[in-house]
């Protein structure tokens, strides 16, 4: 029952984020604002425990969440055959760039802290 309450909290945060995005026309997606709201709410143990139960339940079945992606890949094999190399290069480059930027930010923060 606690996991159900946690899922409800997660969905309410996402919905609140969507509403805030549409009302304020801020440049962030609704789920991102919802996560920021959730981050603030996680300071309270009454919210933290149910969300943790929901997260554990979702993580236990994480492999099921890859099924739709697999089906999407299978339905678009022609696109992957045509653009697969370009997609692979784009994913590889974006991963390397993301890691490099993260490392540089970490170095800067460590220099500032110590």
Chimera marker file (.cmm) of the C-alpha trace (Angstrom):
<marker_set name="trace">
<marker id="1" x="0.000" y="0.000" z="0.000" r="1" g="1" b="0" radius="0.5"/>
<marker id="2" x="2.920" y="2.302" z="0.707" r="1" g="1" b="0" radius="0.5"/>
<marker id="3" x="4.238" y="1.799" z="-2.844" r="1" g="1" b="0" radius="0.5"/>
<marker id="4" x="0.859" y="2.854" z="-4.222" r="1" g="1" b="0" radius="0.5"/>
<marker id="5" x="1.021" y="6.054" z="-2.194" r="1" g="1" b="0" radius="0.5"/>
<marker id="6" x="4.555" y="6.603" z="-3.511" r="1" g="1" b="0" radius="0.5"/>
<marker id="7" x="3.402" y="6.158" z="-7.120" r="1" g="1" b="0" radius="0.5"/>
<marker id="8" x="0.612" y="8.636" z="-6.439" r="1" g="1" b="0" radius="0.5"/>
<marker id="9" x="3.127" y="11.167" z="-5.134" r="1" g="1" b="0" radius="0.5"/>
<marker id="10" x="5.331" y="10.640" z="-8.201" r="1" g="1" b="0" radius="0.5"/>
<marker id="11" x="2.413" y="11.141" z="-10.580" r="1" g="1" b="0" radius="0.5"/>
<marker id="12" x="1.177" y="14.196" z="-8.686" r="1" g="1" b="0" radius="0.5"/>
<marker id="13" x="4.645" y="15.767" z="-8.863" r="1" g="1" b="0" radius="0.5"/>
<marker id="14" x="4.816" y="15.106" z="-12.592" r="1" g="1" b="0" radius="0.5"/>
<marker id="15" x="1.328" y="16.522" z="-13.113" r="1" g="1" b="0" radius="0.5"/>
<marker id="16" x="2.156" y="19.594" z="-11.043" r="1" g="1" b="0" radius="0.5"/>
<marker id="17" x="5.278" y="20.082" z="-13.132" r="1" g="1" b="0" radius="0.5"/>
<marker id="18" x="3.232" y="19.886" z="-16.339" r="1" g="1" b="0" radius="0.5"/>
<marker id="19" x="0.735" y="22.422" z="-15.002" r="1" g="1" b="0" radius="0.5"/>
<marker id="20" x="3.521" y="24.779" z="-13.906" r="1" g="1" b="0" radius="0.5"/>
<marker id="21" x="5.195" y="24.501" z="-17.305" r="1" g="1" b="0" radius="0.5"/>
<marker id="22" x="2.006" y="25.345" z="-19.152" r="1" g="1" b="0" radius="0.5"/>
<marker id="23" x="1.064" y="28.205" z="-16.834" r="1" g="1" b="0" radius="0.5"/>
<marker id="24" x="4.458" y="29.861" z="-16.614" r="1" g="1" b="0" radius="0.5"/>
<marker id="25" x="5.810" y="29.015" z="-20.100" r="1" g="1" b="0" radius="0.5"/>
<marker id="26" x="9.183" y="28.308" z="-18.539" r="1" g="1" b="0" radius="0.5"/>
<marker id="27" x="11.667" y="26.588" z="-20.840" r="1" g="1" b="0" radius="0.5"/>
<marker id="28" x="11.787" y="23.351" z="-18.852" r="1" g="1" b="0" radius="0.5"/>
<marker id="29" x="9.757" y="20.209" z="-19.550" r="1" g="1" b="0" radius="0.5"/>
<marker id="30" x="7.013" y="19.373" z="-17.069" r="1" g="1" b="0" radius="0.5"/>
<marker id="31" x="8.639" y="16.161" z="-15.797" r="1" g="1" b="0" radius="0.5"/>
<marker id="32" x="11.834" y="18.087" z="-14.989" r="1" g="1" b="0" radius="0.5"/>
<marker id="33" x="9.882" y="20.626" z="-12.924" r="1" g="1" b="0" radius="0.5"/>
<marker id="34" x="8.054" y="17.721" z="-11.314" r="1" g="1" b="0" radius="0.5"/>
<marker id="35" x="11.382" y="16.169" z="-10.336" r="1" g="1" b="0" radius="0.5"/>
<marker id="36" x="12.480" y="19.459" z="-8.818" r="1" g="1" b="0" radius="0.5"/>
<marker id="37" x="9.256" y="19.558" z="-6.816" r="1" g="1" b="0" radius="0.5"/>
<marker id="38" x="9.843" y="15.975" z="-5.734" r="1" g="1" b="0" radius="0.5"/>
<marker id="39" x="13.382" y="16.839" z="-4.690" r="1" g="1" b="0" radius="0.5"/>
<marker id="40" x="11.986" y="19.466" z="-2.335" r="1" g="1" b="0" radius="0.5"/>
<marker id="41" x="9.330" y="17.106" z="-1.012" r="1" g="1" b="0" radius="0.5"/>
<marker id="42" x="11.838" y="14.334" z="-0.282" r="1" g="1" b="0" radius="0.5"/>
<marker id="43" x="13.081" y="16.300" z="2.720" r="1" g="1" b="0" radius="0.5"/>
<marker id="44" x="10.019" y="15.072" z="4.640" r="1" g="1" b="0" radius="0.5"/>
<marker id="45" x="10.095" y="11.479" z="5.889" r="1" g="1" b="0" radius="0.5"/>
<marker id="46" x="6.330" y="11.179" z="5.327" r="1" g="1" b="0" radius="0.5"/>
<marker id="47" x="7.002" y="11.609" z="1.597" r="1" g="1" b="0" radius="0.5"/>
<marker id="48" x="10.384" y="9.885" z="1.455" r="1" g="1" b="0" radius="0.5"/>
<marker id="49" x="9.235" y="6.460" z="2.730" r="1" g="1" b="0" radius="0.5"/>
<marker id="50" x="6.384" y="5.908" z="0.230" r="1" g="1" b="0" radius="0.5"/>
<marker id="51" x="8.473" y="7.199" z="-2.678" r="1" g="1" b="0" radius="0.5"/>
<marker id="52" x="11.275" y="4.842" z="-1.675" r="1" g="1" b="0" radius="0.5"/>
<marker id="53" x="8.822" y="1.933" z="-1.629" r="1" g="1" b="0" radius="0.5"/>
<marker id="54" x="7.556" y="2.887" z="-5.091" r="1" g="1" b="0" radius="0.5"/>
<marker id="55" x="11.112" y="3.273" z="-6.406" r="1" g="1" b="0" radius="0.5"/>
<marker id="56" x="12.071" y="-0.163" z="-5.083" r="1" g="1" b="0" radius="0.5"/>
<marker id="57" x="8.996" y="-1.697" z="-6.725" r="1" g="1" b="0" radius="0.5"/>
<marker id="58" x="9.814" y="-0.025" z="-10.046" r="1" g="1" b="0" radius="0.5"/>
<marker id="59" x="13.477" y="-1.027" z="-9.876" r="1" g="1" b="0" radius="0.5"/>
<marker id="60" x="12.507" y="-4.646" z="-9.231" r="1" g="1" b="0" radius="0.5"/>
<marker id="61" x="10.761" y="-4.674" z="-12.621" r="1" g="1" b="0" radius="0.5"/>
<marker id="62" x="13.103" y="-2.352" z="-14.501" r="1" g="1" b="0" radius="0.5"/>
<marker id="63" x="13.778" y="-4.894" z="-17.237" r="1" g="1" b="0" radius="0.5"/>
<marker id="64" x="10.108" y="-4.750" z="-18.275" r="1" g="1" b="0" radius="0.5"/>
<marker id="65" x="10.510" y="-1.077" z="-19.102" r="1" g="1" b="0" radius="0.5"/>
<marker id="66" x="12.942" y="-1.995" z="-21.905" r="1" g="1" b="0" radius="0.5"/>
<marker id="67" x="10.330" y="-4.029" z="-23.790" r="1" g="1" b="0" radius="0.5"/>
<marker id="68" x="8.699" y="-0.991" z="-25.473" r="1" g="1" b="0" radius="0.5"/>
<marker id="69" x="12.125" y="0.240" z="-26.563" r="1" g="1" b="0" radius="0.5"/>
<marker id="70" x="12.906" y="-3.146" z="-28.058" r="1" g="1" b="0" radius="0.5"/>
<marker id="71" x="9.609" y="-3.168" z="-29.931" r="1" g="1" b="0" radius="0.5"/>
<marker id="72" x="10.304" y="0.342" z="-31.217" r="1" g="1" b="0" radius="0.5"/>
<marker id="73" x="13.707" y="-0.738" z="-32.485" r="1" g="1" b="0" radius="0.5"/>
<marker id="74" x="12.188" y="-3.752" z="-34.240" r="1" g="1" b="0" radius="0.5"/>
<marker id="75" x="9.539" y="-1.652" z="-35.961" r="1" g="1" b="0" radius="0.5"/>
<marker id="76" x="12.113" y="0.839" z="-37.246" r="1" g="1" b="0" radius="0.5"/>
<marker id="77" x="14.832" y="-1.528" z="-38.437" r="1" g="1" b="0" radius="0.5"/>
<marker id="78" x="14.800" y="0.107" z="-41.874" r="1" g="1" b="0" radius="0.5"/>
<marker id="79" x="15.698" y="3.476" z="-40.331" r="1" g="1" b="0" radius="0.5"/>
<marker id="80" x="18.406" y="1.885" z="-38.230" r="1" g="1" b="0" radius="0.5"/>
<marker id="81" x="19.835" y="0.206" z="-41.322" r="1" g="1" b="0" radius="0.5"/>
<marker id="82" x="19.870" y="3.555" z="-43.126" r="1" g="1" b="0" radius="0.5"/>
<marker id="83" x="21.045" y="5.837" z="-40.313" r="1" g="1" b="0" radius="0.5"/>
<marker id="84" x="22.545" y="3.359" z="-37.833" r="1" g="1" b="0" radius="0.5"/>
<marker id="85" x="26.161" y="4.425" z="-38.275" r="1" g="1" b="0" radius="0.5"/>
<marker id="86" x="25.259" y="8.110" z="-37.899" r="1" g="1" b="0" radius="0.5"/>
<marker id="87" x="23.157" y="7.340" z="-34.817" r="1" g="1" b="0" radius="0.5"/>
<marker id="88" x="25.977" y="5.315" z="-33.295" r="1" g="1" b="0" radius="0.5"/>
<marker id="89" x="28.496" y="8.103" z="-33.873" r="1" g="1" b="0" radius="0.5"/>
<marker id="90" x="26.086" y="10.683" z="-32.421" r="1" g="1" b="0" radius="0.5"/>
<marker id="91" x="25.480" y="8.557" z="-29.304" r="1" g="1" b="0" radius="0.5"/>
<marker id="92" x="29.196" y="7.900" z="-28.862" r="1" g="1" b="0" radius="0.5"/>
<marker id="93" x="30.165" y="11.566" z="-29.292" r="1" g="1" b="0" radius="0.5"/>
<marker id="94" x="27.418" y="12.848" z="-27.010" r="1" g="1" b="0" radius="0.5"/>
<marker id="95" x="28.459" y="10.321" z="-24.338" r="1" g="1" b="0" radius="0.5"/>
<marker id="96" x="32.121" y="11.346" z="-24.556" r="1" g="1" b="0" radius="0.5"/>
<marker id="97" x="31.227" y="15.048" z="-24.490" r="1" g="1" b="0" radius="0.5"/>
<marker id="98" x="28.894" y="14.530" z="-21.515" r="1" g="1" b="0" radius="0.5"/>
<marker id="99" x="31.586" y="12.647" z="-19.599" r="1" g="1" b="0" radius="0.5"/>
<marker id="100" x="34.195" y="15.305" z="-20.409" r="1" g="1" b="0" radius="0.5"/>
<marker id="101" x="31.935" y="18.158" z="-19.287" r="1" g="1" b="0" radius="0.5"/>
<marker id="102" x="31.052" y="16.272" z="-16.096" r="1" g="1" b="0" radius="0.5"/>
<marker id="103" x="34.749" y="15.691" z="-15.356" r="1" g="1" b="0" radius="0.5"/>
<marker id="104" x="35.577" y="19.364" z="-15.934" r="1" g="1" b="0" radius="0.5"/>
<marker id="105" x="32.741" y="20.514" z="-13.678" r="1" g="1" b="0" radius="0.5"/>
<marker id="106" x="33.844" y="18.062" z="-10.986" r="1" g="1" b="0" radius="0.5"/>
<marker id="107" x="37.432" y="19.314" z="-11.183" r="1" g="1" b="0" radius="0.5"/>
<marker id="108" x="36.278" y="22.922" z="-10.910" r="1" g="1" b="0" radius="0.5"/>
<marker id="109" x="34.057" y="22.126" z="-7.912" r="1" g="1" b="0" radius="0.5"/>
<marker id="110" x="36.831" y="20.184" z="-6.190" r="1" g="1" b="0" radius="0.5"/>
<marker id="111" x="39.274" y="23.078" z="-6.723" r="1" g="1" b="0" radius="0.5"/>
<marker id="112" x="36.717" y="25.510" z="-5.304" r="1" g="1" b="0" radius="0.5"/>
<marker id="113" x="35.978" y="23.269" z="-2.285" r="1" g="1" b="0" radius="0.5"/>
<marker id="114" x="39.552" y="22.417" z="-1.394" r="1" g="1" b="0" radius="0.5"/>
<link id1="1" id2="2" r="1" g="1" b="0" radius="0.2"/>
<link id1="2" id2="3" r="1" g="1" b="0" radius="0.2"/>
<link id1="3" id2="4" r="1" g="1" b="0" radius="0.2"/>
<link id1="4" id2="5" r="1" g="1" b="0" radius="0.2"/>
<link id1="5" id2="6" r="1" g="1" b="0" radius="0.2"/>
<link id1="6" id2="7" r="1" g="1" b="0" radius="0.2"/>
<link id1="7" id2="8" r="1" g="1" b="0" radius="0.2"/>
<link id1="8" id2="9" r="1" g="1" b="0" radius="0.2"/>
<link id1="9" id2="10" r="1" g="1" b="0" radius="0.2"/>
<link id1="10" id2="11" r="1" g="1" b="0" radius="0.2"/>
<link id1="11" id2="12" r="1" g="1" b="0" radius="0.2"/>
<link id1="12" id2="13" r="1" g="1" b="0" radius="0.2"/>
<link id1="13" id2="14" r="1" g="1" b="0" radius="0.2"/>
<link id1="14" id2="15" r="1" g="1" b="0" radius="0.2"/>
<link id1="15" id2="16" r="1" g="1" b="0" radius="0.2"/>
<link id1="16" id2="17" r="1" g="1" b="0" radius="0.2"/>
<link id1="17" id2="18" r="1" g="1" b="0" radius="0.2"/>
<link id1="18" id2="19" r="1" g="1" b="0" radius="0.2"/>
<link id1="19" id2="20" r="1" g="1" b="0" radius="0.2"/>
<link id1="20" id2="21" r="1" g="1" b="0" radius="0.2"/>
<link id1="21" id2="22" r="1" g="1" b="0" radius="0.2"/>
<link id1="22" id2="23" r="1" g="1" b="0" radius="0.2"/>
<link id1="23" id2="24" r="1" g="1" b="0" radius="0.2"/>
<link id1="24" id2="25" r="1" g="1" b="0" radius="0.2"/>
<link id1="25" id2="26" r="1" g="1" b="0" radius="0.2"/>
<link id1="26" id2="27" r="1" g="1" b="0" radius="0.2"/>
<link id1="27" id2="28" r="1" g="1" b="0" radius="0.2"/>
<link id1="28" id2="29" r="1" g="1" b="0" radius="0.2"/>
<link id1="29" id2="30" r="1" g="1" b="0" radius="0.2"/>
<link id1="30" id2="31" r="1" g="1" b="0" radius="0.2"/>
<link id1="31" id2="32" r="1" g="1" b="0" radius="0.2"/>
<link id1="32" id2="33" r="1" g="1" b="0" radius="0.2"/>
<link id1="33" id2="34" r="1" g="1" b="0" radius="0.2"/>
<link id1="34" id2="35" r="1" g="1" b="0" radius="0.2"/>
<link id1="35" id2="36" r="1" g="1" b="0" radius="0.2"/>
<link id1="36" id2="37" r="1" g="1" b="0" radius="0.2"/>
<link id1="37" id2="38" r="1" g="1" b="0" radius="0.2"/>
<link id1="38" id2="39" r="1" g="1" b="0" radius="0.2"/>
<link id1="39" id2="40" r="1" g="1" b="0" radius="0.2"/>
<link id1="40" id2="41" r="1" g="1" b="0" radius="0.2"/>
<link id1="41" id2="42" r="1" g="1" b="0" radius="0.2"/>
<link id1="42" id2="43" r="1" g="1" b="0" radius="0.2"/>
<link id1="43" id2="44" r="1" g="1" b="0" radius="0.2"/>
<link id1="44" id2="45" r="1" g="1" b="0" radius="0.2"/>
<link id1="45" id2="46" r="1" g="1" b="0" radius="0.2"/>
<link id1="46" id2="47" r="1" g="1" b="0" radius="0.2"/>
<link id1="47" id2="48" r="1" g="1" b="0" radius="0.2"/>
<link id1="48" id2="49" r="1" g="1" b="0" radius="0.2"/>
<link id1="49" id2="50" r="1" g="1" b="0" radius="0.2"/>
<link id1="50" id2="51" r="1" g="1" b="0" radius="0.2"/>
<link id1="51" id2="52" r="1" g="1" b="0" radius="0.2"/>
<link id1="52" id2="53" r="1" g="1" b="0" radius="0.2"/>
<link id1="53" id2="54" r="1" g="1" b="0" radius="0.2"/>
<link id1="54" id2="55" r="1" g="1" b="0" radius="0.2"/>
<link id1="55" id2="56" r="1" g="1" b="0" radius="0.2"/>
<link id1="56" id2="57" r="1" g="1" b="0" radius="0.2"/>
<link id1="57" id2="58" r="1" g="1" b="0" radius="0.2"/>
<link id1="58" id2="59" r="1" g="1" b="0" radius="0.2"/>
<link id1="59" id2="60" r="1" g="1" b="0" radius="0.2"/>
<link id1="60" id2="61" r="1" g="1" b="0" radius="0.2"/>
<link id1="61" id2="62" r="1" g="1" b="0" radius="0.2"/>
<link id1="62" id2="63" r="1" g="1" b="0" radius="0.2"/>
<link id1="63" id2="64" r="1" g="1" b="0" radius="0.2"/>
<link id1="64" id2="65" r="1" g="1" b="0" radius="0.2"/>
<link id1="65" id2="66" r="1" g="1" b="0" radius="0.2"/>
<link id1="66" id2="67" r="1" g="1" b="0" radius="0.2"/>
<link id1="67" id2="68" r="1" g="1" b="0" radius="0.2"/>
<link id1="68" id2="69" r="1" g="1" b="0" radius="0.2"/>
<link id1="69" id2="70" r="1" g="1" b="0" radius="0.2"/>
<link id1="70" id2="71" r="1" g="1" b="0" radius="0.2"/>
<link id1="71" id2="72" r="1" g="1" b="0" radius="0.2"/>
<link id1="72" id2="73" r="1" g="1" b="0" radius="0.2"/>
<link id1="73" id2="74" r="1" g="1" b="0" radius="0.2"/>
<link id1="74" id2="75" r="1" g="1" b="0" radius="0.2"/>
<link id1="75" id2="76" r="1" g="1" b="0" radius="0.2"/>
<link id1="76" id2="77" r="1" g="1" b="0" radius="0.2"/>
<link id1="77" id2="78" r="1" g="1" b="0" radius="0.2"/>
<link id1="78" id2="79" r="1" g="1" b="0" radius="0.2"/>
<link id1="79" id2="80" r="1" g="1" b="0" radius="0.2"/>
<link id1="80" id2="81" r="1" g="1" b="0" radius="0.2"/>
<link id1="81" id2="82" r="1" g="1" b="0" radius="0.2"/>
<link id1="82" id2="83" r="1" g="1" b="0" radius="0.2"/>
<link id1="83" id2="84" r="1" g="1" b="0" radius="0.2"/>
<link id1="84" id2="85" r="1" g="1" b="0" radius="0.2"/>
<link id1="85" id2="86" r="1" g="1" b="0" radius="0.2"/>
<link id1="86" id2="87" r="1" g="1" b="0" radius="0.2"/>
<link id1="87" id2="88" r="1" g="1" b="0" radius="0.2"/>
<link id1="88" id2="89" r="1" g="1" b="0" radius="0.2"/>
<link id1="89" id2="90" r="1" g="1" b="0" radius="0.2"/>
<link id1="90" id2="91" r="1" g="1" b="0" radius="0.2"/>
<link id1="91" id2="92" r="1" g="1" b="0" radius="0.2"/>
<link id1="92" id2="93" r="1" g="1" b="0" radius="0.2"/>
<link id1="93" id2="94" r="1" g="1" b="0" radius="0.2"/>
<link id1="94" id2="95" r="1" g="1" b="0" radius="0.2"/>
<link id1="95" id2="96" r="1" g="1" b="0" radius="0.2"/>
<link id1="96" id2="97" r="1" g="1" b="0" radius="0.2"/>
<link id1="97" id2="98" r="1" g="1" b="0" radius="0.2"/>
<link id1="98" id2="99" r="1" g="1" b="0" radius="0.2"/>
<link id1="99" id2="100" r="1" g="1" b="0" radius="0.2"/>
<link id1="100" id2="101" r="1" g="1" b="0" radius="0.2"/>
<link id1="101" id2="102" r="1" g="1" b="0" radius="0.2"/>
<link id1="102" id2="103" r="1" g="1" b="0" radius="0.2"/>
<link id1="103" id2="104" r="1" g="1" b="0" radius="0.2"/>
<link id1="104" id2="105" r="1" g="1" b="0" radius="0.2"/>
<link id1="105" id2="106" r="1" g="1" b="0" radius="0.2"/>
<link id1="106" id2="107" r="1" g="1" b="0" radius="0.2"/>
<link id1="107" id2="108" r="1" g="1" b="0" radius="0.2"/>
<link id1="108" id2="109" r="1" g="1" b="0" radius="0.2"/>
<link id1="109" id2="110" r="1" g="1" b="0" radius="0.2"/>
<link id1="110" id2="111" r="1" g="1" b="0" radius="0.2"/>
<link id1="111" id2="112" r="1" g="1" b="0" radius="0.2"/>
<link id1="112" id2="113" r="1" g="1" b="0" radius="0.2"/>
<link id1="113" id2="114" r="1" g="1" b="0" radius="0.2"/>
</marker_set>
